[in-house]
Amino acid sequence: MDLPTPKIHLPLWLQAIVASAGGLGLFLIAFLDSSVLSFPIINDLLLIDLSVRNPTRMPYYAVMATVGSVGGCLLLYYLARKGGEAMFRKNAGPRAQQIQGWIKRNGFVSILVTALLPPPTPFKVFVIAAGALEMPVRTFVLGLLVARGFRFFAEGFLAVKYGDQASGFLLTHKLEVAAITLGVVFCLYLASRLAFRAPVAN
């Protein structure tokens, strides 16, 4: 039985941009979603829709979504860095102390994990925390590139392989997909740590 294809709800001006600009429109949606606005799941569904229509351009769409998302997060990161800890505590609320402790202990992993998990994961709170607590920019960007790149390329692959059913599958199994993706990326992260670990001196 075919899975229902969900409808994408966007403002008309954004629909017009995406329809006419393709990858550039996807970049804009990803940038806005990761910074000043919020379109939960919309970016993922647009990527799938564009990849179904133009399978050969899927890598381009995945790259544009990744770059747009990283760019939007960087804007939010620097706004939080300028606003300081007060901005972070305002957005984090009662979870501020817990998130702050986690970020300080596990900066890279915190960005990696939250960038992979689907809504309602409070991803932007972790981005704001990274800026307010002055996480190194290189660590921040690397975590985002690994997580968002893996996520968008995986969604593009599903779109090319399964067509319109990929959107329905993503919505009905988003936690399972996120868990599998997270497991793969975490294994890659551990493997890289082991591969580049400095040898112990005798």
Sine and cosine of phi, psi and omega as CSV:
sin_phi,cos_phi,sin_psi,cos_psi,sin_omega,cos_omega
0.00,0.00,0.74,-0.68,-0.01,-1.00
-0.95,0.32,0.63,-0.78,0.08,-1.00
-0.98,0.18,0.59,-0.80,0.01,-1.00
-0.92,0.40,0.65,-0.76,0.06,-1.00
-1.00,0.06,0.88,-0.48,-0.06,-1.00
-0.93,0.35,0.49,-0.87,0.06,-1.00
-1.00,0.10,0.60,-0.80,-0.01,-1.00
-0.99,-0.16,0.86,-0.51,-0.04,-1.00
-0.97,-0.25,0.95,-0.30,0.04,-1.00
-0.74,-0.68,0.45,-0.90,0.15,-0.99
-0.82,0.57,0.51,-0.86,-0.08,-1.00
-0.85,0.52,-0.59,0.80,-0.03,-1.00
-0.92,0.38,-0.54,0.84,0.05,-1.00
-0.96,0.27,-0.60,0.80,0.06,-1.00
-0.87,0.49,-0.66,0.75,-0.01,-1.00
-0.90,0.43,-0.65,0.76,-0.01,-1.00
-0.91,0.42,-0.72,0.69,-0.03,-1.00
-0.90,0.43,-0.66,0.75,-0.03,-1.00
-0.90,0.45,-0.59,0.81,-0.07,-1.00
-1.00,-0.02,-0.49,0.87,-0.13,-0.99
-0.98,-0.20,-0.30,0.96,0.02,-1.00
0.88,0.48,-0.91,-0.42,-0.04,-1.00
-0.87,0.49,-0.62,0.79,0.02,-1.00
-0.92,0.39,-0.60,0.80,0.08,-1.00
-0.91,0.41,-0.63,0.78,0.06,-1.00
-0.90,0.44,-0.64,0.77,0.08,-1.00
-0.85,0.52,-0.71,0.71,-0.02,-1.00
-0.89,0.45,-0.71,0.70,0.02,-1.00
-0.87,0.49,-0.70,0.71,-0.01,-1.00
-0.90,0.44,-0.65,0.76,0.00,-1.00
-0.90,0.43,-0.74,0.68,-0.02,-1.00
-0.92,0.40,-0.66,0.75,-0.02,-1.00
-0.89,0.45,-0.54,0.84,-0.04,-1.00
-1.00,0.00,-0.07,1.00,-0.06,-1.00
-0.83,-0.56,-1.00,-0.03,-0.21,-0.98
-1.00,-0.05,-0.31,0.95,0.00,-1.00
-0.86,-0.50,-0.04,-1.00,0.00,-1.00
-0.56,-0.83,0.87,-0.50,0.07,-1.00
-0.79,-0.62,0.98,0.22,-0.09,-1.00
-0.83,0.56,0.80,-0.61,0.07,-1.00
0.95,0.32,-0.34,0.94,-0.08,-1.00
-0.84,0.54,-0.69,0.72,-0.02,-1.00
-0.86,0.51,-0.66,0.76,0.00,-1.00
-0.91,0.41,-0.67,0.74,-0.03,-1.00
-0.93,0.37,-0.60,0.80,0.05,-1.00
-0.91,0.41,-0.66,0.76,0.05,-1.00
-0.86,0.51,-0.71,0.71,0.01,-1.00
-0.89,0.45,-0.70,0.71,-0.02,-1.00
-0.88,0.48,-0.73,0.69,0.00,-1.00
-0.91,0.42,-0.62,0.79,-0.01,-1.00
-0.93,0.36,-0.56,0.83,0.06,-1.00
-0.91,0.40,-0.65,0.76,-0.03,-1.00
-0.95,0.30,-0.57,0.82,-0.04,-1.00
-0.71,-0.71,0.98,0.22,-0.10,-1.00
-0.84,0.54,-0.58,0.82,-0.04,-1.00
-0.94,0.35,-0.33,0.94,-0.01,-1.00
-0.99,-0.12,0.13,0.99,-0.03,-1.00
-0.82,0.57,-0.73,0.68,0.02,-1.00
-0.85,0.53,-0.62,0.79,0.04,-1.00
-0.89,0.46,-0.70,0.71,0.00,-1.00
-0.90,0.43,-0.65,0.76,0.01,-1.00
-0.90,0.43,-0.65,0.76,0.03,-1.00
-0.91,0.42,-0.70,0.72,-0.02,-1.00
-0.90,0.44,-0.64,0.77,0.04,-1.00
-0.91,0.41,-0.65,0.76,0.00,-1.00
-0.91,0.41,-0.75,0.66,-0.02,-1.00
-0.90,0.44,-0.66,0.75,0.03,-1.00
-0.89,0.46,-0.67,0.74,0.01,-1.00
-0.91,0.41,-0.70,0.72,0.02,-1.00
-0.90,0.44,-0.65,0.76,0.03,-1.00
-0.89,0.45,-0.69,0.73,0.03,-1.00
-0.90,0.44,-0.65,0.76,0.03,-1.00
-0.91,0.42,-0.60,0.80,0.03,-1.00
-0.90,0.43,-0.63,0.77,0.06,-1.00
-0.87,0.50,-0.74,0.67,0.01,-1.00
-0.90,0.43,-0.61,0.79,0.03,-1.00
-0.86,0.51,-0.74,0.68,-0.05,-1.00
-0.96,0.28,-0.52,0.85,0.11,-0.99
-0.89,0.45,-0.68,0.74,0.02,-1.00
-0.93,0.37,-0.60,0.80,0.02,-1.00
-0.90,0.45,-0.61,0.80,0.03,-1.00
-0.96,0.28,-0.63,0.77,-0.02,-1.00
-0.96,0.27,-0.38,0.93,0.08,-1.00
0.98,0.22,-0.22,-0.98,-0.10,-0.99
-0.91,0.41,-0.46,0.89,0.00,-1.00
-0.89,0.46,-0.65,0.76,0.04,-1.00
-0.90,0.44,-0.67,0.74,0.01,-1.00
-0.88,0.47,-0.75,0.67,-0.04,-1.00
-0.91,0.42,-0.55,0.84,0.04,-1.00
-0.90,0.43,-0.65,0.76,-0.03,-1.00
-0.99,0.14,-0.53,0.85,-0.06,-1.00
-0.99,0.13,-0.47,0.89,0.00,-1.00
0.90,0.43,-0.67,-0.75,-0.06,-1.00
-0.92,0.38,-0.23,0.97,0.00,-1.00
-1.00,0.04,0.01,1.00,-0.15,-0.99
-0.83,0.56,-0.76,0.65,-0.08,-1.00
-0.91,0.42,-0.65,0.76,0.00,-1.00
-0.91,0.42,-0.71,0.71,0.00,-1.00
-0.91,0.41,-0.65,0.76,0.00,-1.00
-0.87,0.49,-0.70,0.71,0.02,-1.00
-0.90,0.44,-0.65,0.76,0.00,-1.00
-0.91,0.42,-0.68,0.73,0.00,-1.00
-0.88,0.47,-0.68,0.73,-0.03,-1.00
-0.91,0.42,-0.56,0.83,-0.03,-1.00
-1.00,0.08,-0.56,0.83,-0.16,-0.99
-0.68,-0.73,0.85,0.53,-0.10,-0.99
-0.83,0.56,-0.83,0.55,-0.06,-1.00
-0.89,0.45,-0.72,0.69,-0.05,-1.00
-0.91,0.42,-0.59,0.80,-0.02,-1.00
-0.89,0.45,-0.67,0.75,0.04,-1.00
-0.94,0.34,-0.66,0.75,0.00,-1.00
-0.86,0.52,-0.74,0.67,-0.07,-1.00
-0.93,0.36,-0.78,0.63,-0.09,-1.00
-0.93,0.36,-0.45,0.89,0.04,-1.00
-0.96,0.28,-0.32,0.95,0.01,-1.00
-1.00,-0.03,-0.54,0.84,-0.11,-0.99
-0.96,0.30,0.57,-0.82,-0.02,-1.00
-0.98,0.19,0.25,-0.97,0.14,-0.99
-0.84,0.55,0.53,-0.85,0.20,0.98
-1.00,-0.04,0.52,0.85,0.08,-1.00
-0.84,0.55,0.78,-0.62,-0.06,-1.00
-0.97,0.23,0.90,0.44,-0.12,-0.99
-0.87,0.50,-0.69,0.72,-0.08,-1.00
-0.90,0.44,-0.47,0.88,0.05,-1.00
-0.89,0.45,-0.62,0.78,0.02,-1.00
-0.95,0.32,-0.56,0.83,0.07,-1.00
-0.91,0.42,-0.71,0.71,0.04,-1.00
-0.89,0.46,-0.66,0.75,0.03,-1.00
-0.88,0.47,-0.66,0.75,0.01,-1.00
-0.87,0.49,-0.64,0.77,0.04,-1.00
-0.95,0.32,-0.73,0.69,-0.04,-1.00
-0.90,0.44,-0.58,0.82,-0.02,-1.00
-1.00,-0.02,0.07,1.00,0.08,-1.00
0.84,0.54,0.75,0.66,0.17,-0.99
-0.86,0.51,0.64,-0.77,0.04,-1.00
-0.81,0.59,0.72,-0.69,-0.06,-1.00
-0.86,0.51,-0.63,0.78,-0.02,-1.00
-0.88,0.47,-0.69,0.73,0.04,-1.00
-0.90,0.44,-0.69,0.73,-0.01,-1.00
-0.88,0.48,-0.77,0.64,-0.04,-1.00
-0.92,0.39,-0.64,0.77,0.00,-1.00
-0.88,0.47,-0.71,0.71,0.04,-1.00
-0.86,0.51,-0.68,0.74,0.01,-1.00
-0.91,0.41,-0.71,0.70,-0.03,-1.00
-0.88,0.48,-0.69,0.73,0.00,-1.00
-0.91,0.42,-0.75,0.66,-0.09,-1.00
-0.94,0.35,-0.81,0.59,-0.05,-1.00
-0.93,0.36,-0.61,0.80,0.04,-1.00
-0.88,0.47,-0.73,0.69,0.02,-1.00
-0.89,0.46,-0.70,0.72,-0.03,-1.00
-0.88,0.47,-0.75,0.66,-0.08,-1.00
-0.95,0.30,-0.60,0.80,0.06,-1.00
-0.93,0.37,-0.58,0.81,0.05,-1.00
-0.90,0.43,-0.67,0.74,0.03,-1.00
-0.91,0.42,-0.64,0.77,0.05,-1.00
-0.89,0.46,-0.65,0.76,0.04,-1.00
-0.88,0.47,-0.71,0.71,0.03,-1.00
-0.87,0.50,-0.64,0.77,-0.01,-1.00
-0.90,0.44,-0.70,0.71,-0.01,-1.00
-0.92,0.39,-0.61,0.79,-0.07,-1.00
-0.98,0.19,-0.64,0.77,-0.13,-0.99
-0.91,-0.42,-0.03,1.00,0.08,-1.00
0.93,0.37,-0.59,-0.81,-0.08,-1.00
-0.88,0.48,-0.41,0.91,-0.02,-1.00
-0.93,0.37,-0.28,0.96,-0.02,-1.00
-0.88,0.47,-0.60,0.80,0.00,-1.00
-0.90,0.44,-0.74,0.68,0.03,-1.00
-0.89,0.45,-0.63,0.78,0.03,-1.00
-0.90,0.44,-0.66,0.75,-0.01,-1.00
-0.88,0.47,-0.68,0.73,-0.04,-1.00
-0.95,0.31,-0.60,0.80,-0.06,-1.00
-1.00,0.09,-0.31,0.95,-0.02,-1.00
-0.78,-0.63,0.55,0.83,-0.12,-0.99
-0.91,0.42,-0.56,0.83,0.02,-1.00
-0.94,0.35,-0.66,0.75,0.03,-1.00
-0.91,0.42,-0.68,0.73,0.02,-1.00
-0.89,0.46,-0.69,0.73,0.01,-1.00
-0.90,0.44,-0.64,0.77,-0.02,-1.00
-0.91,0.42,-0.69,0.73,0.02,-1.00
-0.90,0.43,-0.71,0.70,0.01,-1.00
-0.88,0.48,-0.70,0.72,0.01,-1.00
-0.88,0.47,-0.66,0.75,0.01,-1.00
-0.89,0.45,-0.68,0.73,0.00,-1.00
-0.90,0.43,-0.73,0.68,-0.03,-1.00
-0.91,0.42,-0.62,0.78,0.00,-1.00
-0.92,0.40,-0.62,0.79,0.06,-1.00
-0.90,0.44,-0.66,0.76,0.05,-1.00
-0.89,0.45,-0.63,0.78,0.01,-1.00
-0.90,0.44,-0.72,0.69,0.02,-1.00
-0.90,0.44,-0.63,0.77,0.01,-1.00
-0.90,0.44,-0.64,0.77,0.01,-1.00
-0.92,0.38,-0.61,0.80,0.03,-1.00
-0.90,0.44,-0.66,0.75,0.01,-1.00
-0.94,0.35,-0.61,0.79,-0.05,-1.00
-0.93,0.37,-0.57,0.82,-0.07,-1.00
-0.97,-0.24,0.17,0.99,0.02,-1.00
-0.93,0.37,0.70,-0.71,-0.01,-1.00
-0.92,0.40,0.67,-0.75,0.02,-1.00
-0.91,0.42,0.58,-0.81,0.00,-1.00
-0.97,0.24,0.77,-0.64,-0.01,-1.00
-0.95,0.32,0.64,-0.77,0.02,-1.00
-0.98,0.21,0.00,0.00,0.00,0.00
